[in-house]
Amino acid sequence: MSSYWTPAHHAVEFEDAETLARLLADGSDPDEVFSNMTLLTHAIDVEGDGAMQSGEPLPVHTTAVLLAFGADPELADPDGDVPMVVATRYGHDLAVKLLRAHISRRVCGSR
């Protein structure tokens, strides 16, 4: 059975954090780009859109897994959207806090 998505983007699309973590641990690129989205912008978009459609609280598990495996919190997708802009657009406060923490660590770590 073929899938439109790459395996990692498929896991993000279906918010399957366990499979995503396994793929990343096995060497998938946490900054992979497919269909004009990085994995991180895709995750934030899926989490935000899903919460808007369901009325449920915003989840953050796929975003957290990607950041834990080294996804660049400032990497723009091919359309120029950075994760922080996507998270802010959705009012995804948990993702914003995670992104800020990871950006802060990168800045402090580069000194």
N, C-alpha and C positions, 0 to 999 in steps of 0.2 A: 504494500500500500504506500503510495507516494504522498507526500505532504507538501503544501505550498511553502511552509516555513522550514528553515534549517532546524535541526533538533533543539538547539538552545532557544531559538525564537519561538518554537512550538511550545516548549516548557513555559516560557514567559507568557505566551498568549493564553494558556490554560492555567496560569498561576500555580504551576506544579513546582514548588520550591525544592522538593526533594530530588526530582529528576534534574532540575537545573543545577543544583549543588553537585550532583554526581557527574554531570557533563563537564562542569567547570573543574572539578577535582581531577577529571581524566584528561584535561588539557584544552577544553574549548576556550576560545578567546573571550574574556569578559567584555571586551570592547568591540565585539563582532558587529558588523553593520549588514542589515538586510532590509530590503524594501524601504529605503530611506530612513531607517531607525537604527540607533544603537540599541543594544540589549537594554541598557539603562533607561533611555527615553521610552522604549517600548514598554518596559515594566511599569514605569510611572503612569504612562497613558492607559494601560490595561487596568491598573489598580484604580485610577481616578474615574475612568469611564464605567467600570463595573460598579463602583460605589454609587455613581450618579444614577445608573439604571436600576439598581437594586434598592437604593435607599439605605443600605447597610453602611456601617462605618468604613472608612478607608483602610484597606489592609496595606501592609508595607513589607510583607515577607519576601517577595521576589526582589524588590529594591535592596533590601538588607543583604540577601544572599549575594547579589552582584557586587555590592560594595565590599563585602567581606572577602570576596575572591579577587578584588583588585580592579573593578571597573573604574574608569576615570570619571569622577564626579563632575568634571568640567568639559568633557568631550562633547562637542556639538555633533549632531547628526547631519547628514548631507543637506538637509533643508535649513541648517543653521540654528536649530533649536538646541539649547543646552538643557540638561536635566532640571536645573533650578527653575528655569522658565516654565517648563512643562508642569513641574510640581506646583508652582505658584498659580498657574492657570487653573488647576483643579482644586486649589485650596487644600493641597495635600500636605498638611503641616508636619506629619511624621516624616515624610520623605524630605521635606525642606530641612528639618532638624538633622536627619541623618546625613544629608548632603553637606550641610554646613560643618558638621563634625568631621567628615572625611576631608573636606577642602581645608579646614583648619589644620588637621594633622599633616596634610601634604605640605602646607606652607611652613609649618614649624619644623617638619622633618627635612626640608631642603636647606635649612640654614647651616 
